[in-house]
Amino acid sequence: GEIREVFVDDPLPAGTWTYAPTVLGLARLSFRHPKLAEPVRREVALLAPLPGRAAAIDWLAAERRESDAGFDETPREGATWADLGGATFKLTELRRWSSALQDTLSREERLDLFQHPGSGALSGVGESERDFRIRLTEILREERDQAVAALRQKYETRVRQAEDRVFKARQAVEAKQAQAKSQKLQAAISVGTTILGGLLSRRAISSTNLGRAGTAARGMTRSAKGAQDVATAAERLAREEQALAALEQEIEAAIARATSGESLASVALEPVTVRPRKADVEVLQLALAWVPRPVG
């Protein structure tokens, strides 16, 4: 069979060198996790020792390269080549090598992340633990702000009704106070008129004076009732104010529970290891790669 040949662009070893045969396996990996918005993709290039005839390839013994490392299409001038050692490149062999590469990468490759156990938030690829904790602080602050807003909205109707009752009770107190003041003044005027009429009248007791006395007495009764009405309205106002204060305390307690939590500076983060499934390892290329090696 035929296999593509490439030449690794490594610095030439000192002294005599030759091209040694290896197998280049280039693959693209996809790491999937429910908390990742989209799969994390990574390309891997491995240079494995060329196996002998009908031997299995050992990708664990492979040398890892950056996927964008230079691979030339032509050899360097004056190069010599080591023996292939009886290796063949039949289609069935290439398929076995490809499957073995998928198996190895699905077992050995990993994506290491951190997860916050409380919120389930996952660190980003390449995000340090420190940076993740900083980002978590922002995430949890936003979540707590949303929780507080939801609580305030939940209590909004009750608070508005309680405030309305306090407002009406305060208005009632003011109205009763004004009414009582007016009644007290009228009673005082009636009493004064009765006394003055008695002093000026030649007759000690007259039907007019008796009528005035009765009016004055009724005015005093109304004045006393007005004072009692003020006291009753004031008591109602105090009850409504206490109910509003209790409701505000209930809200503050609910907010305190919603915003209490761990210190992100000390909370233990859970390590999360994500491995690609075999189906998520795509072999992009298998090639015979010649690598400059020293002789002797």
C-alpha positions in Angstrom: 0.0 0.0 0.0 1.0 3.6 -0.1 1.4 6.0 2.8 2.2 9.7 2.8 5.8 10.5 3.7 6.8 13.7 5.6 10.1 14.9 6.9 10.2 16.4 10.4 11.9 19.8 10.4 14.0 19.3 13.6 17.4 20.9 14.1 20.1 18.5 12.7 22.0 16.6 15.3 25.6 17.3 15.7 27.9 15.0 13.7 26.6 12.3 11.5 22.8 11.9 11.3 20.2 9.9 9.4 16.5 9.9 8.9 14.8 7.4 11.3 11.3 6.2 10.4 8.4 6.9 12.7 4.6 7.0 12.3 2.9 10.3 12.5 -0.5 10.3 14.0 -2.4 13.5 13.8 -5.8 13.6 15.5 -8.5 16.1 16.6 -10.1 15.6 20.0 -13.4 16.9 21.2 -14.0 17.1 25.0 -17.6 17.2 26.0 -19.2 18.1 29.3 -22.8 19.1 30.2 -21.5 22.3 31.8 -19.5 23.3 28.7 -21.4 25.5 26.3 -19.7 23.7 23.4 -17.1 21.0 23.0 -13.4 21.9 23.6 -11.3 20.8 20.6 -7.6 20.1 20.6 -5.3 18.7 18.0 -2.6 16.2 18.9 0.4 15.1 16.9 2.3 11.9 17.9 5.4 10.4 16.5 5.4 6.7 17.4 8.2 4.2 16.8 7.7 2.3 13.6 6.6 -1.3 14.5 8.1 -4.4 12.9 6.2 -6.6 10.5 2.7 -7.3 11.7 3.5 -5.8 15.1 1.1 -3.5 17.1 2.0 0.1 17.2 2.8 1.6 20.6 1.3 5.0 20.8 2.1 5.3 24.5 5.8 5.4 23.5 5.1 8.2 21.0 6.8 11.5 21.1 4.3 14.4 21.4 4.6 17.3 19.1 2.7 20.5 18.7 0.0 19.9 16.0 1.3 22.9 14.0 5.0 21.6 14.1 6.8 21.8 10.8 6.6 18.8 8.5 8.3 19.1 5.1 7.3 17.4 2.0 10.9 16.9 0.8 14.0 15.6 2.6 17.1 17.7 3.2 20.0 17.4 0.8 22.6 14.7 1.5 20.2 12.7 3.8 20.4 9.0 4.5 17.6 6.8 5.7 17.5 4.1 8.3 15.9 0.7 7.4 12.2 0.3 7.7 12.7 -3.0 9.6 10.3 -4.9 7.5 7.3 -2.7 8.3 4.5 -2.7 5.8 1.8 -0.1 5.2 -1.2 -2.2 4.2 -4.6 -0.8 4.5 -5.5 -3.3 7.2 -2.5 -2.2 9.2 -3.3 1.5 8.8 -6.8 0.8 10.1 -5.4 -1.0 13.1 -3.0 1.9 13.8 -5.8 4.4 13.5 -8.0 2.5 15.9 -5.2 2.1 18.3 -4.5 5.8 18.2 -8.2 6.5 19.0 -8.1 4.0 21.9 -4.9 5.5 23.3 -6.0 9.1 23.1 -9.4 8.4 24.6 -7.7 6.8 27.6 -4.7 9.1 28.0 -5.9 12.6 27.0 -7.7 14.7 29.6 -9.0 18.1 30.2 -8.6 19.2 33.8 -11.1 21.7 35.1 -12.5 22.9 38.4 -16.1 22.8 39.5 -17.8 24.8 42.3 -19.9 22.2 44.2 -22.5 24.7 45.3 -23.4 26.3 42.0 -22.1 23.7 39.6 -20.1 26.3 37.8 -17.2 25.0 35.7 -13.9 26.7 35.1 -12.9 27.6 31.6 -10.2 25.9 29.5 -6.8 27.1 30.7 -8.4 29.2 33.5 -6.4 29.1 36.7 -7.9 28.3 40.1 -7.4 31.9 41.2 -9.1 33.4 38.1 -11.9 30.9 38.5 -12.5 32.0 42.1 -12.6 35.6 41.0 -15.1 34.8 38.3 -17.1 32.7 40.7 -17.4 35.7 43.0 -19.0 37.7 40.2 -21.3 34.8 39.3 -22.5 34.3 42.9 -22.9 38.0 43.4 -25.2 38.2 40.4 -27.1 35.2 41.6 -27.6 36.7 45.0 -28.7 40.0 43.6 -31.3 38.2 41.5 -32.4 36.3 44.6 -32.8 39.5 46.6 -34.7 41.1 43.7 -37.0 38.1 43.5 -37.7 38.3 47.3 -38.5 42.0 47.2 -40.9 41.4 44.3 -42.5 38.5 46.2 -43.1 40.8 49.2 -43.9 43.9 47.2 -47.8 43.6 47.4 -47.7 42.9 51.2 -45.3 45.8 51.8 -47.5 48.2 49.8 -50.6 47.1 51.6 -49.0 47.5 55.0 -47.6 50.9 54.1 -51.1 51.9 52.9 -52.6 50.8 56.2 -50.1 52.9 58.1 -50.8 55.9 55.9 -54.5 55.6 56.4 -54.1 55.1 60.2 -51.9 58.2 60.4 -54.5 60.2 58.5 -57.2 59.0 60.9 -55.1 60.1 63.9 -54.6 63.5 62.4 -58.3 63.8 61.5 -59.4 62.7 65.1 -56.9 65.1 66.6 -58.3 68.0 64.6 -61.9 67.0 65.4 -61.1 66.7 69.1 -59.4 70.0 69.2 -62.5 71.6 67.6 -64.8 69.9 70.0 -62.6 71.0 73.0 -62.7 74.6 71.8 -66.5 74.5 71.3 -66.9 73.0 74.8 -64.8 75.6 76.3 -66.8 78.4 74.6 -70.1 76.8 75.7 -68.9 76.6 79.3 -67.6 80.2 79.2 -70.8 81.5 77.8 -72.9 79.7 80.5 -70.8 81.1 83.3 -70.9 84.6 81.9 -74.6 84.4 81.3 -75.2 83.3 84.9 -73.1 86.2 86.3 -74.9 88.8 84.2 -78.4 87.5 84.7 -80.5 88.9 87.5 -82.1 85.6 88.1 -79.9 82.9 89.5 -81.5 80.2 87.4 -83.3 80.6 84.1 -84.4 78.4 81.4 -81.9 80.0 79.1 -79.1 79.3 81.6 -80.2 75.8 82.0 -80.2 75.3 78.3 -76.7 76.7 78.1 -75.5 74.4 80.9 -76.9 71.4 79.1 -75.2 72.4 75.9 -71.9 72.9 77.7 -72.2 69.5 79.4 -72.8 67.8 76.0 -69.9 69.7 74.6 -67.7 68.4 77.4 -68.9 64.9 76.7 -68.1 65.2 73.1 -64.7 66.6 73.9 -64.0 63.6 76.2 -65.2 61.2 73.5 -63.0 63.0 70.9 -60.0 62.5 73.2 -60.9 58.8 73.4 -61.2 58.6 69.6 -57.7 60.1 69.2 -56.3 57.5 71.6 -58.1 54.7 69.7 -56.8 55.9 66.4 -53.2 56.3 67.8 -53.4 52.7 69.1 -54.4 51.5 65.6 -51.6 53.5 64.1 -49.1 51.9 66.5 -50.4 48.4 65.6 -50.0 49.0 61.9 -46.5 50.5 62.3 -45.5 47.4 64.3 -46.9 45.1 61.6 -45.0 47.0 58.9 -41.8 46.8 61.0 -42.3 43.0 61.5 -42.8 42.5 57.8 -39.6 44.4 57.1 -37.7 42.3 59.6 -39.2 39.1 57.9 -37.9 40.4 54.5 -34.4 41.2 55.9 -34.2 37.7 57.4 -35.2 36.1 54.1 -32.6 38.2 52.3 -29.9 37.3 54.9 -30.7 33.6 54.3 -30.5 34.0 50.5 -27.2 35.9 50.6 -25.5 33.8 53.2 -23.0 31.3 51.9 -19.5 30.1 51.9 -16.3 32.1 51.5 -15.0 31.5 48.0 -11.5 32.2 49.3 -11.5 28.9 51.2 -14.2 26.7 49.6 -12.8 23.4 48.2 -13.2 23.2 44.5 -13.9 19.8 42.9 -11.4 18.7 40.2 -13.2 17.6 37.0 -11.4 15.4 34.5 -13.0 15.3 31.0 -11.8 12.6 28.6 -12.8 12.3 25.0 -14.9 9.4 23.9 -13.3 7.2 21.2 -16.0 8.5 18.8 -14.7 12.0 19.6 -11.2 11.2 18.5 -10.9 12.0 14.8 -7.8 10.7 13.1 -6.8 13.3 10.6 -3.7 11.7 9.2 -1.4 8.8 9.4 2.0 9.2 7.7 5.5 7.8 7.6 7.5 10.6 9.2 11.3 10.7 8.9 13.0 12.3 11.9 16.7 13.4 12.0 18.6 11.2 14.4 22.2 11.0 15.3 24.1 7.9 14.1 26.0 5.7 16.5 
